[in-house]
Amino acid sequence: MRLTDRRFALLLMAPAAAFLAAFVLWPLIRFVSNGFYEISPISGGPRIFVGFDNFAAAFASTAFQGAAFRTIVYTVIVVALEFAIGLAVALIFASLGSRSAVFRTIFMYPLMIAPVVAGLLWRFLLIDNFGIINELLRQAGILQTSSQIGWLSDPNIALFSVALPDVWLTTSFITLVLFAGLQNVPGDVIEAAKLDGARFSTMLFRIIIPLLRPVIAVALIVRGIDAARAFDIILIQTNGGPQESTTTLSLLVYRTMTRYGDPGLASAMGTIYLVAMLVIATAAIYAIWRPGSDK
């Protein structure tokens, strides 16, 4: 049998495909199918088919509804701040040209830090009574006491507080992606706009951002999915508290599985979570990127 290029390519992909099938596809199928069963938390326990009961229970659960809302708010906060800061820094780097090489390297350092370490670091910065940020604000005369702002203990601001480490940790990723995209923006178009007397805001919203649309779509979708499944940073800082104000879907699924011992319900919640992210990602691709559109 003659080995064509197509068959050779399939042969090269076969080991990776087998690996993905064994360690990704099959566990995913098992995970989704578990949502249709009432499963005993004891190893070897009974599995009772209950149809869509677990999914109905998940949708009816106030804990699930609250966690879903908090996940959306958390994701919007993180992605919006990262995009705004990342775009501003990328534009600065692009304007500096080769002179920004050292600054780009320094700015990428947070990407090398593990999320658990970042969570612990920011917990020490924000914790009540002896947190470094509150102490600095007190010494500056902005606060009267070091416990005046309960960054991690006030339910009204805790969700925003736990988002700060995520923003600090991965803004550099958005910056890197947008900076790479800016290198492909035609310089003659920018020069022509400057000669026509266009303001910077006009060039940004009428030229730069539309040309960066595919890059922005990739950056927002990747970071949006990553932020929506935030787990370790929140777990380290607040463990979902205070008063469940920072319990996101990832934490709720984890607790339902481990603390409450209900694998079937946890799988149903996780499946809903997965489908929702796939739908949102697909909608974002067509809303931001608009594949096949010339406009």
ChimeraX attribute file (.defattr): number of C-alpha atoms within 10 A of each C-alpha:
attribute: neighborCount
match mode: 1-to-1
recipient: residues
	/A:1	3
	/A:2	5
	/A:3	9
	/A:4	9
	/A:5	9
	/A:6	9
	/A:7	11
	/A:8	11
	/A:9	11
	/A:10	12
	/A:11	13
	/A:12	11
	/A:13	11
	/A:14	12
	/A:15	11
	/A:16	11
	/A:17	14
	/A:18	12
	/A:19	11
	/A:20	13
	/A:21	13
	/A:22	12
	/A:23	10
	/A:24	12
	/A:25	14
	/A:26	11
	/A:27	13
	/A:28	14
	/A:29	10
	/A:30	11
	/A:31	18
	/A:32	18
	/A:33	16
	/A:34	22
	/A:35	26
	/A:36	21
	/A:37	22
	/A:38	19
	/A:39	21
	/A:40	15
	/A:41	16
	/A:42	8
	/A:43	7
	/A:44	8
	/A:45	9
	/A:46	12
	/A:47	14
	/A:48	13
	/A:49	15
	/A:50	14
	/A:51	13
	/A:52	13
	/A:53	17
	/A:54	22
	/A:55	22
	/A:56	13
	/A:57	14
	/A:58	20
	/A:59	15
	/A:60	11
	/A:61	12
	/A:62	11
	/A:63	16
	/A:64	19
	/A:65	15
	/A:66	17
	/A:67	23
	/A:68	19
	/A:69	15
	/A:70	20
	/A:71	22
	/A:72	16
	/A:73	16
	/A:74	23
	/A:75	21
	/A:76	16
	/A:77	17
	/A:78	25
	/A:79	28
	/A:80	15
	/A:81	17
	/A:82	25
	/A:83	22
	/A:84	13
	/A:85	16
	/A:86	24
	/A:87	22
	/A:88	15
	/A:89	21
	/A:90	22
	/A:91	17
	/A:92	13
	/A:93	20
	/A:94	17
	/A:95	11
	/A:96	11
	/A:97	11
	/A:98	10
	/A:99	11
	/A:100	14
	/A:101	12
	/A:102	9
	/A:103	10
	/A:104	18
	/A:105	10
	/A:106	11
	/A:107	16
	/A:108	16
	/A:109	12
	/A:110	17
	/A:111	14
	/A:112	9
	/A:113	11
	/A:114	12
	/A:115	21
	/A:116	15
	/A:117	14
	/A:118	20
	/A:119	24
	/A:120	17
	/A:121	14
	/A:122	22
	/A:123	23
	/A:124	15
	/A:125	16
	/A:126	23
	/A:127	21
	/A:128	21
	/A:129	14
	/A:130	13
	/A:131	18
	/A:132	17
	/A:133	18
	/A:134	25
	/A:135	22
	/A:136	13
	/A:137	16
	/A:138	16
	/A:139	13
	/A:140	10
	/A:141	10
	/A:142	11
	/A:143	15
	/A:144	14
	/A:145	14
	/A:146	20
	/A:147	16
	/A:148	14
	/A:149	19
	/A:150	19
	/A:151	23
	/A:152	23
	/A:153	18
	/A:154	16
	/A:155	16
	/A:156	14
	/A:157	15
	/A:158	21
	/A:159	27
	/A:160	17
	/A:161	22
	/A:162	26
	/A:163	25
	/A:164	17
	/A:165	24
	/A:166	23
	/A:167	20
	/A:168	16
	/A:169	21
	/A:170	25
	/A:171	26
	/A:172	25
	/A:173	19
	/A:174	26
	/A:175	26
	/A:176	21
	/A:177	17
	/A:178	25
	/A:179	23
	/A:180	15
	/A:181	18
	/A:182	21
	/A:183	11
	/A:184	10
	/A:185	15
	/A:186	12
	/A:187	11
	/A:188	9
	/A:189	13
	/A:190	17
	/A:191	12
	/A:192	11
	/A:193	16
	/A:194	13
	/A:195	9
	/A:196	9
	/A:197	10
	/A:198	15
	/A:199	10
	/A:200	13
	/A:201	10
	/A:202	12
	/A:203	16
	/A:204	15
	/A:205	11
	/A:206	12
	/A:207	16
	/A:208	20
	/A:209	17
	/A:210	16
	/A:211	17
	/A:212	19
	/A:213	17
	/A:214	16
	/A:215	20
	/A:216	22
	/A:217	19
	/A:218	19
	/A:219	19
	/A:220	20
	/A:221	19
	/A:222	14
	/A:223	21
	/A:224	21
	/A:225	17
	/A:226	15
	/A:227	22
	/A:228	23
	/A:229	18
	/A:230	20
	/A:231	21
	/A:232	17
	/A:233	23
	/A:234	27
	/A:235	20
	/A:236	19
	/A:237	25
	/A:238	22
	/A:239	15
	/A:240	21
	/A:241	18
	/A:242	16
	/A:243	10
	/A:244	18
	/A:245	20
	/A:246	30
	/A:247	28
	/A:248	29
	/A:249	26
	/A:250	23
	/A:251	20
	/A:252	23
	/A:253	24
	/A:254	17
	/A:255	15
	/A:256	18
	/A:257	17
	/A:258	13
	/A:259	10
	/A:260	13
	/A:261	16
	/A:262	18
	/A:263	22
	/A:264	29
	/A:265	26
	/A:266	25
	/A:267	26
	/A:268	27
	/A:269	25
	/A:270	22
	/A:271	19
	/A:272	16
	/A:273	17
	/A:274	14
	/A:275	11
	/A:276	12
	/A:277	17
	/A:278	13
	/A:279	10
	/A:280	13
	/A:281	19
	/A:282	12
	/A:283	13
	/A:284	16
	/A:285	18
	/A:286	13
	/A:287	12
	/A:288	18
	/A:289	18
	/A:290	15
	/A:291	10
	/A:292	7
	/A:293	7
	/A:294	5
	/A:295	5
